[in-house]
Amino acid sequence: MNLELLESFGQNYPEEFDGALDCISMAVTCVFNRYGTLLAVGCNDGRIVIWDFLTRGIAKIITAHVHPVCSVSWNRNSTKLASASTDNNVSIWDVLTGECSQRFRFPSPILRVQFNPRNSSELLVSPMRHAAVVVTTTTEQHRLVPVDDENDLHIFATYDRRGKHIFTGNSKGKITIVDSEKFELKSQFRCSGTAAATNSVKGIEFSRRTESFLVNTADRVIRVYHTKEVFNLPPDKDPEPVQKLQDLVNKTMWKKCCFSGDGEYVCAGSARQHALYIWEKSVGNLVKILHGTKGEMLLDVVWHPVRPIVASISSGVISVWAQQQVENWSAFAPDFKELDENVDYEERESEFDVEDEDRSVKDEEQEQDLDVEVDVTSRNPIPAFCSSDEEDDDENALLYLPVAPEIDEPEDGFGGDDTESPGKRSAEQKENSSPKKKRTKTTEINLDGAPTDEVHPLLAKGGSKDKSASKKPQGRPTKDKGKGKNK
């Protein structure tokens, strides 16, 4: 469907629940690809489930890890997936074949992994209680991102929207900006005036369309900044945020924050309950609160890149929030009339003739319009998929995954000269999962001073309440048993 026809005539944010995506196993984290056509979901049984978001069906299942998947990232053209697991491994997957192309083992738990937005051969890895690491997949070399204070290491690290800089945040609310090529310090500032532990940085998110980014800190305030302002700071001066967003009534702690696809709205998920707060960035007013099932804890929130759709994870199931679609044809055709019942139409005498005899004066411009050739072969780039510094979209981009049909009782000779038994072949193709692959070489990443006895937050006993959903036994939630496997 054309994206131009999906433009809403009013608000551009989700308003109601629009169904759930059940991965059968417990979902932990999810992320859209750059085009919004595929949704990768990391599960607590180590699988990665790739959903076709247009059909809301499972397109591929990759048996990725043995332990829960805690972070997933797409590369720019959606042909590769990077996944981090609680077993300290980071793997890179070929999305089409489902094969693991590379694997890196770290000495300490991995909190987050991210592809460089403009370079698919670079990975930004955030180990627990250690400086962030940039891994070059072609050479299998790694470099440490510089830290401002050796006693206060990175808690969160991310690329900016074009991969030119790395933004890191520590436990005292300090943001450090480093050049991603030369690893030189570009700028640094504090989110708040004091260096208290309550100001620790929980997340940094960039807008796809505008030069803005937000910082989620432990003091329950979401601060929105302009990217250009933080690069031109005078010494010992902190920038004033463009907006400060918070829940003044309930003093809500935020689990995850994100921008809308056009950068006009900010969505934040509560760490106490399944509730999504949506603000309008330009004004700073709260426009919508979306409430999920009472008693559920939120794990992750992502906004669709080009449409007003939000996906949130709680209790191992992905909830989809969207706009209420009301057909209004008069918005496209002002002379459109809606009929309650059939009406007999009386045509003019010459209405369907090849030449209109009743027309007395022939307009030359109308005659010329009849001979216009329509170009149906060339393809124009979709503006929503292109960045401001690009003229055309990527020809090698992977938008959709082919799905092989499952045939219960194939006829004799089906599939050529393949002598393999039908039962064995259908078992291998079940759920479109990946068959057994050759063993992938694992590269050890040695980090000096990295803690080896740390437990990943997803597996920590006695952790915060928002981690409770990940401690449930593997498999489907008990309340969902007996339902159909596919939606």
C-alpha positions, -999 to 999 in steps of 0.1 A, spaced: 0 0 0 12 35 -8 26 53 23 12 86 9 -23 73 13 -18 64 49 -12 100 60 -37 107 87 -58 139 86 -57 144 124 -33 132 151 -5 109 142 -2 87 173 -19 53 183 -51 54 202 -62 19 209 -52 -18 212 -49 -34 178 -42 -71 186 -13 -92 200 15 -112 185 22 -144 204 56 -159 197 46 -191 216 77 -186 238 81 -156 261 91 -124 243 118 -103 260 129 -76 234 118 -65 200 130 -41 173 116 -30 138 138 -30 108 144 4 91 114 0 68 89 -12 94 81 -43 74 98 -69 97 98 -71 135 125 -92 152 116 -105 186 141 -120 210 127 -147 233 137 -162 266 142 -197 251 170 -183 229 150 -180 197 146 -150 174 111 -148 158 108 -125 128 73 -113 121 60 -100 88 43 -69 102 20 -63 72 4 -98 74 10 -101 112 24 -136 106 56 -153 116 80 -152 86 110 -170 102 122 -185 134 159 -187 141 171 -209 169 198 -185 179 210 -191 215 205 -215 244 199 -187 269 175 -158 267 180 -132 240 184 -98 257 191 -75 228 185 -75 190 196 -51 162 191 -49 125 217 -37 101 208 -9 76 195 -29 47 178 -56 70 199 -85 56 217 -91 90 206 -94 126 228 -91 156 217 -107 189 231 -107 224 223 -134 249 226 -138 287 254 -164 280 278 -135 271 276 -143 233 270 -119 205 260 -135 172 254 -121 137 228 -139 116 220 -139 79 183 -132 78 175 -150 45 192 -182 53 190 -182 91 227 -191 94 251 -176 120 279 -159 101 299 -148 132 299 -152 169 318 -133 196 322 -144 232 327 -118 260 339 -124 295 310 -104 311 273 -102 305 261 -81 275 235 -54 281 230 -42 246 242 -47 210 238 -23 180 248 -22 144 264 10 131 235 27 112 258 33 82 284 5 84 272 -31 88 307 -43 96 308 -24 130 290 -35 162 287 -14 194 285 -38 224 278 -26 259 292 -51 285 281 -50 321 302 -28 343 327 -21 315 334 5 289 315 1 256 333 -19 229 333 -14 191 338 -47 172 348 -47 136 334 -79 121 357 -80 90 389 -80 110 375 -94 143 393 -66 161 378 -45 189 384 -10 204 372 4 237 352 36 237 370 62 259 355 68 293 356 101 312 360 86 347 376 52 351 357 47 384 323 54 367 320 33 335 293 33 308 258 22 316 244 30 282 260 35 248 245 41 214 253 54 179 237 86 167 213 83 137 241 84 111 268 65 130 292 94 131 293 96 169 289 74 200 268 87 229 275 72 263 259 78 297 272 69 331 256 64 366 260 100 375 240 115 346 270 125 324 267 122 287 300 118 267 301 121 229 329 104 210 338 104 173 331 68 161 361 67 137 390 85 156 375 79 191 382 115 200 361 133 227 337 157 210 316 170 238 303 161 273 276 174 296 255 165 326 218 160 324 212 176 358 232 199 380 242 173 406 262 141 401 239 120 423 233 83 417 196 91 412 205 107 379 220 76 362 214 74 325 190 45 316 186 52 279 195 75 250 173 74 219 176 94 186 148 106 163 148 92 128 137 125 111 148 154 133 180 165 149 168 156 184 176 129 210 162 121 244 178 110 276 160 88 301 174 91 336 166 75 370 152 108 383 120 100 364 125 129 339 128 125 301 150 153 286 149 161 249 179 179 234 189 193 200 220 175 186 236 206 173 234 224 206 253 198 226 283 199 201 288 237 205 289 239 243 312 263 261 334 247 287 317 237 320 283 246 307 254 221 304 227 226 277 191 233 286 168 206 273 142 215 248 116 196 267 113 180 301 87 152 301 75 135 333 45 122 351 40 147 379 10 129 394 23 93 398 61 101 396 65 72 372 98 55 366 104 49 328 114 15 315 119 25 279 114 56 258 113 62 220 105 88 194 78 85 168 88 79 132 84 115 122 100 127 155 69 147 165 59 125 195 77 108 224 65 75 239 75 62 273 67 29 289 62 28 327 84 5 347 56 -2 372 28 -13 350 18 -18 313 11 18 305 24 39 276 25 77 278 26 97 246 37 134 245 37 159 217 74 170 215 68 205 201 45 215 229 54 191 257 18 182 266 6 147 273 -18 136 245 -26 99 253 -21 72 279 -25 36 267 -32 11 294 -25 -26 290 -37 -55 312 -36 -46 348 -8 -62 368 15 -67 338 50 -54 338 65 -37 307 97 -51 292 101 -31 259 85 -5 237 92 4 200 75 28 176 70 18 139 94 38 117 68 52 93 34 46 108 16 56 140 19 21 155 36 11 188 46 -24 199 51 -32 236 61 -64 254 46 -76 286 41 -111 300 59 -125 270 33 -113 245 37 -83 220 8 -59 222 2 -37 191 -13 -2 195 -26 17 164 -51 43 153 -88 36 148 -92 34 110 -123 52 98 -130 52 61 -136 87 48 -137 87 10 -148 123 8 -114 133 20 -100 119 -13 -129 127 -36 -150 158 -25 -178 148 -49 -181 113 -34 -216 105 -22 -224 77 2 -256 58 -8 -279 40 17 -295 20 -11 -291 12 -48 -300 40 -72 -307 36 -109 -283 57 -129 -295 74 -161 -266 80 -185 -265 107 -212 -271 97 -248 -234 101 -257 -218 94 -224 -202 61 -234 -196 69 -271 -160 69 -284 -165 105 -295 -188 129 -277 -212 142 -302 -228 167 -278 -195 185 -271 -195 216 -293 -161 230 -286 -130 207 -284 -104 218 -259 -69 214 -272 -55 207 -238 -79 178 -232 -71 163 -265 -34 164 -257 -40 147 -223 -54 116 -241 -20 109 -256 1 111 -224 23 80 -218 23 68 -183 57 54 -171 50 21 -152 85 7 -153 107 31 -135 106 32 -97 106 63 -76 123 62 -42 99 64 -12 107 96 7 98 79 41 125 53 36 152 78 25 173 100 48 179 136 41 214 130 28 202 103 4 187 106 -31 177 69 -36 169 39 -14 190 8 -11 185 -17 -39 199 -45 -18 174 -39 11 154 -68 24 118 -57 28 100 -91 31 109 -127 37 98 -155 13 77 -181 30 78 -217 17 43 -233 17 38 -264 38 23 -293 19 7 -319 41 4 -347 15 26 -340 -15 20 -359 -47 44 -385 -61 74 -369 -77 68 -336 -60 101 -317 -57 119 -333 -87 144 -362 -81 145 -357 -44 143 -391 -28 140 -379 7 109 -391 25 80 -365 26 76 -369 64 112 -361 70 112 -331 47 80 -317 62 94 -320 97 125 -300 88 104 -273 72 80 -270 102 75 -235 114 99 -223 87 127 -228 112 163 -231 103 178 -266 98 210 -276 114 239 -255 102 276 -259 102 294 -249 134 303 -212 135 337 -201 146 336 -182 179 359 -153 185 370 -146 220 370 -109 230 394 -104 259 386 -73 280 410 -62 307 393 -57 340 360 -70 329 340 -87 358 335 -124 351 313 -132 381 285 -107 373 249 -120 367 229 -106 339 200 -84 351 175 -106 333 187 -136 354 194 -118 386 175 -131 416 158 -106 438 159 -80 410 134 -53 404 98 -60 397 100 -52 361 123 -82 355 97 -106 370 82 -115 336 116 -130 324 118 -153 354 87 -173 344 93 -208 330 100 -211 294 72 -217 269 38 -203 265 21 -185 294 -3 -208 313 -33 -185 306 -27 -188 268 -26 -226 267 -52 -242 245 -54 -213 221 -44 -215 184 -6 -215 178 -7 -190 150 -26 -157 148 
